[in-house]
């Protein structure tokens, strides 16, 4: 995770630099330095941010999975849910006959 990715993660979480700093036990200036590339995002900090993202994305993914399951089936819905938790949003098209294609 680089500084730009850290900033994107923070914004997705809806946190200020100060709030993220308090959550991952660093100062606000440390977060600023990581986001700008003046400091590296260390493994422990990256792991903490990834845990936050996982906790943030899981409920959304579960709701989407439940809504998609009748349209695309349980296997595809689970794949979509997993992709969302991992940070991606897959493209799914549902045709007029209620058959999903990817």
Rosetta silent file (secondary structure, phi, psi, omega in degrees, C-alpha in Angstrom):
SEQUENCE: XXXXXXXXXXXXXXXXXXXXXXXXXXXXXXXXXXXXXXXXXXXXXXXXXXXXXXXXXXXXXXXXXXXXXXXXXXXXXXXXXXXXXXXXXXXXXXXXXXXXXX
SCORE:     score description
SCORE:     0.000 S_00000001
   1 L     0.000  126.007  176.730    0.000    0.000    0.000 S_00000001
   2 L   -99.117 -178.881 -176.820    1.421    3.342   -1.013 S_00000001
   3 H   -61.835  -40.093 -179.966    0.472    6.800    0.213 S_00000001
   4 H   -65.445  -40.775  178.075   -2.131    7.408   -2.457 S_00000001
   5 H   -66.342  -35.922  176.690   -3.822    4.089   -1.673 S_00000001
   6 H   -62.697  -45.020  179.157   -3.756    4.956    2.024 S_00000001
   7 H   -61.565  -44.561  178.664   -5.490    8.253    1.296 S_00000001
   8 H   -60.698  -41.131  178.817   -8.119    6.499   -0.862 S_00000001
   9 H   -64.057  -44.045  179.732   -8.743    3.981    1.925 S_00000001
  10 H   -60.477  -43.286  179.666   -9.082    6.770    4.499 S_00000001
  11 H   -66.826  -39.144  176.876  -11.565    8.612    2.313 S_00000001
  12 H   -60.718  -37.011  179.565  -13.570    5.433    1.682 S_00000001
  13 H   -76.554  -12.139 -179.890  -13.772    4.976    5.439 S_00000001
  14 L    73.698   30.206 -177.113  -14.934    8.574    5.840 S_00000001
  15 L  -106.569  148.799  169.035  -12.132    9.429    8.261 S_00000001
  16 L   -80.432  167.845  175.174  -10.041   12.535    8.713 S_00000001
  17 H   -58.588  -40.596 -179.722   -6.284   12.166    9.010 S_00000001
  18 H   -63.131  -43.963 -179.857   -6.646   12.752   12.750 S_00000001
  19 H   -64.419  -42.584  177.556   -9.300   10.043   13.123 S_00000001
  20 H   -64.105  -41.921 -179.978   -7.225    7.525   11.177 S_00000001
  21 H   -57.078  -45.389  179.688   -4.154    8.460   13.210 S_00000001
  22 H   -63.777  -36.567 -178.376   -5.990    7.753   16.466 S_00000001
  23 H   -70.059  -37.286 -176.987   -7.231    4.434   15.123 S_00000001
  24 H  -104.688   12.345  171.895   -3.807    3.170   14.010 S_00000001
  25 L    63.253   48.611  171.845   -1.870    4.737   16.924 S_00000001
  26 L  -136.455  176.675  176.800    0.180    7.384   15.122 S_00000001
  27 L   -86.346  163.007  177.066    0.055   11.162   14.927 S_00000001
  28 H   -61.155  -38.746  179.790   -1.886   13.115   12.313 S_00000001
  29 H   -66.402  -30.740  176.122    1.398   14.372   10.862 S_00000001
  30 H   -64.898  -44.304  176.689    2.555   10.757   10.516 S_00000001
  31 H   -60.519  -45.394  178.820   -0.569    9.969    8.464 S_00000001
  32 H   -58.490  -43.336  179.511    0.059   13.075    6.368 S_00000001
  33 H   -65.515  -37.463  177.982    3.665   11.997    5.787 S_00000001
  34 H   -67.741  -43.335 -178.893    2.574    8.496    4.753 S_00000001
  35 H   -64.667  -34.635 -178.113   -0.054    9.838    2.359 S_00000001
  36 H   -85.385   -7.436  179.657    2.419   12.229    0.759 S_00000001
  37 L    90.269    2.468  178.234    5.123    9.567    0.422 S_00000001
  38 L   -74.522  -22.267  174.895    7.518   11.154    2.917 S_00000001
  39 L  -130.515  148.340  177.224    7.129    8.045    5.106 S_00000001
  40 L   -77.627  151.243  172.353    6.522    4.463    4.106 S_00000001
  41 L   -87.485  105.771 -175.374    3.306    2.704    5.032 S_00000001
  42 L   -72.418  163.696  179.848    4.696   -0.066    7.214 S_00000001
  43 H   -55.875  -46.241  179.599    3.257   -3.569    7.359 S_00000001
  44 H   -62.788  -37.523  179.222    1.572   -3.069   10.752 S_00000001
  45 H   -69.444  -43.357  178.222   -0.054    0.187    9.584 S_00000001
  46 H   -60.264  -43.868 -179.912   -1.137   -1.368    6.282 S_00000001
  47 H   -61.981  -40.272  179.486   -2.605   -4.359    8.148 S_00000001
  48 H   -64.342  -42.776  179.762   -4.550   -2.054   10.476 S_00000001
  49 H   -67.093  -40.621  178.925   -6.008   -0.089    7.550 S_00000001
  50 H   -64.432  -35.610  175.574   -6.905   -3.277    5.670 S_00000001
  51 H   -63.959  -42.842  177.866   -8.739   -4.572    8.760 S_00000001
  52 H   -60.402  -44.585  179.546  -10.724   -1.328    8.911 S_00000001
  53 H   -62.580  -41.467  179.481  -11.607   -1.613    5.225 S_00000001
  54 H   -61.044  -45.807  179.247  -12.688   -5.219    5.669 S_00000001
  55 H   -63.609  -33.755 -179.396  -14.970   -4.284    8.575 S_00000001
  56 H   -73.458  -40.110 -173.258  -16.378   -1.405    6.520 S_00000001
  57 H   -83.332  -27.813 -173.147  -17.014   -3.402    3.346 S_00000001
  58 H   -56.759  -48.760  179.894  -18.395   -6.648    4.785 S_00000001
  59 H   -63.062  -37.204  178.399  -21.950   -5.451    5.599 S_00000001
  60 H   -64.320  -45.517 -179.409  -22.254   -3.770    2.199 S_00000001
  61 H   -62.154  -39.559 -179.968  -21.050   -6.921    0.454 S_00000001
  62 H   -64.650  -41.615  178.562  -23.529   -9.069    2.390 S_00000001
  63 H   -63.917  -42.885 -179.985  -26.437   -6.825    1.393 S_00000001
  64 H   -66.002  -41.238  178.738  -25.396   -6.882   -2.262 S_00000001
  65 H   -59.542  -45.116 -179.678  -24.944  -10.652   -2.167 S_00000001
  66 H   -63.375  -37.858 -179.802  -28.463  -11.126   -0.776 S_00000001
  67 H   -72.688  -34.631 -177.201  -29.936   -8.862   -3.458 S_00000001
  68 H   -80.384  -28.433 -172.834  -28.029  -10.525   -6.307 S_00000001
  69 H   -51.286  -45.033  179.213  -28.584  -14.138   -5.303 S_00000001
  70 H   -66.054  -23.649 -177.194  -32.075  -14.465   -6.854 S_00000001
  71 H   -89.695  -37.441 -173.086  -30.775  -12.932  -10.090 S_00000001
  72 H  -119.412   -5.828 -178.445  -27.412  -14.605  -10.558 S_00000001
  73 L    92.051  160.844 -174.271  -27.456  -17.589   -8.219 S_00000001
  74 H   -66.173  -36.239 -177.730  -25.612  -18.183   -4.970 S_00000001
  75 H   -66.522  -48.129  179.243  -22.185  -18.948   -6.462 S_00000001
  76 H   -67.463  -38.221  178.233  -21.941  -15.766   -8.518 S_00000001
  77 H   -61.801  -40.489  177.933  -23.418  -13.680   -5.739 S_00000001
  78 H   -65.122  -38.318  177.154  -20.746  -15.017   -3.367 S_00000001
  79 H   -62.808  -41.877  178.188  -18.021  -14.172   -5.897 S_00000001
  80 H   -63.339  -45.378  179.758  -19.299  -10.615   -6.131 S_00000001
  81 H   -58.620  -45.998  179.928  -19.428  -10.335   -2.346 S_00000001
  82 H   -63.072  -40.851  179.113  -15.844  -11.582   -2.016 S_00000001
  83 H   -63.182  -38.943  179.472  -14.643   -9.163   -4.708 S_00000001
  84 H   -65.649  -44.499  179.411  -16.234   -6.231   -2.908 S_00000001
  85 H   -62.085  -36.029 -179.172  -14.613   -7.146    0.402 S_00000001
  86 L   -81.412   -1.675  173.180  -11.260   -7.457   -1.367 S_00000001
  87 L   106.939    4.094  178.708  -11.640   -4.000   -2.831 S_00000001
  88 L  -116.140  158.033  174.509  -13.037   -4.529   -6.283 S_00000001
  89 L  -124.624  104.247 -176.754  -16.440   -4.071   -7.773 S_00000001
  90 L   -70.228  155.705  177.784  -16.992   -6.556  -10.592 S_00000001
  91 L   -90.945  124.406  177.545  -19.052   -5.735  -13.644 S_00000001
  92 L  -130.235  133.149  176.296  -22.219   -7.789  -13.918 S_00000001
  93 E  -114.966  135.346  178.347  -24.862   -7.467  -16.587 S_00000001
  94 E  -114.684  119.296 -176.903  -28.295   -8.974  -16.169 S_00000001
  95 L   -81.953  177.089 -173.768  -30.163   -9.553  -19.398 S_00000001
  96 L   -68.574  -15.364  178.927  -33.913   -9.344  -19.858 S_00000001
  97 L   -95.295   15.146 -179.872  -34.395  -13.052  -19.315 S_00000001
  98 L    62.367   32.606  173.216  -32.903  -12.778  -15.794 S_00000001
  99 L  -108.640  128.679 -177.871  -29.699  -14.561  -16.773 S_00000001
 100 E   -88.677  144.453  171.486  -26.544  -12.945  -15.475 S_00000001
 101 E  -131.761  153.625  178.523  -23.413  -12.576  -17.513 S_00000001
 102 L  -118.159    0.000    0.000  -20.050  -11.205  -16.480 S_00000001
